[in-house]
Amino acid sequence: MAYKTIDPQDVKTAEVHALLLGAIAPRPIAFASTTDLEGNVNLSPFSFFNVFSAKPPILVFSPARRVRDNTSKHTLENVLATKEVVINIANYDIVEQMSLASTEYDRGINEFVKSGLTPEASVLVAPPRVQEAPVSFECKVNEVISLGPDGGAGNLVICEVLLMHINENILDENGKIDPYKLDGVARMGGDYYLRANGDCIFELPKPVKNKGIGIDQLPAHIRNSTILTGNNLARLGNSETIPTIEEVEAYKAEPIVAYTINKHKEDPAKLHHELELLGKQLLESNRVQEAWKVLLMNTN
């Protein structure tokens, strides 16, 4: 496997920037609304953004200094002056309006007007929130940390959430945010975005409530499979226990298993291959215990 190794000191900042953004993706987007000391409103998206704490609730985004001319962005100047920001979460319904708001209009130009989005008065801070956004966070700015004086340097805006506004239409029956209803978007490299919906969303059980046996404890014939992927093996390794011999034998009566065994009983190599394929299909359908039983049938 060939790799291209790059020392950031040996290439232009613009190239480093492009490679970082192309590789570190998808990135959530802070659609930040701010005001200056005169009350002029600014609205701009930033994909150097994430959540870092729940108590206190802390969000951090980073308006970087422009690579081309080492100037700072209006959002940064505003948060330094007022110590307030509203971080709106954009979704697919407003992604193009959000992108339009990223245009570098002159100071004093209101991106709400330019993008056709609706300013909604905040409760605790001066900047308005985006009415069309599915979620908005009113924040005070606790600290701004400059990461350097050169073009491309970030500025970590550490924001404490004072109020959260969540559109009830994106909540499920348990009051949790439904990712399909959120229909979120994320930033990739270049002009590319990701729509977090449909087949892009999948569930993966977290290994925090149990101690899985680990890939190293899988039987050798499973661990060394040429069909099962690393993800498949990790799903098995996240199991606390494996089926007993009796459970494996009983599962041979399942119609699809019985059919496969009967069809290939005269060709052990083919049977081994087909059982691995069936086990892989079961794993990818999140039927882990059934997959275990099928794969444990292959003892040769």
Secondary structure, 3 states (H helix, E strand, C coil): CCCCCCCHHHCCHHHHHHHHHHHCCCECCEEEEEECCCCCEEEEEECCEEEEEECCEEEEECCCCCCCCCCCCHHHHHHHHHCEEEEEECEHHHHHHHHHHCCCCCCCCCHHHHHCCCEECCCCCCCCEECCCCEEEEEEEEEEEECCCCCCCCEEEEEEEEEEEECHHHECCCCCECHHHHCEEEECCCCCEEEECHHHCCCCCCCCCCCCCCHHHCCHHHHCCCCCCHHHHHHHHCCCCCCCHHHHHHHCCCHHHHHHHHHCCCCHHHHHHHHHHHHHHHHHCCCHHHHHHHHHCCCC
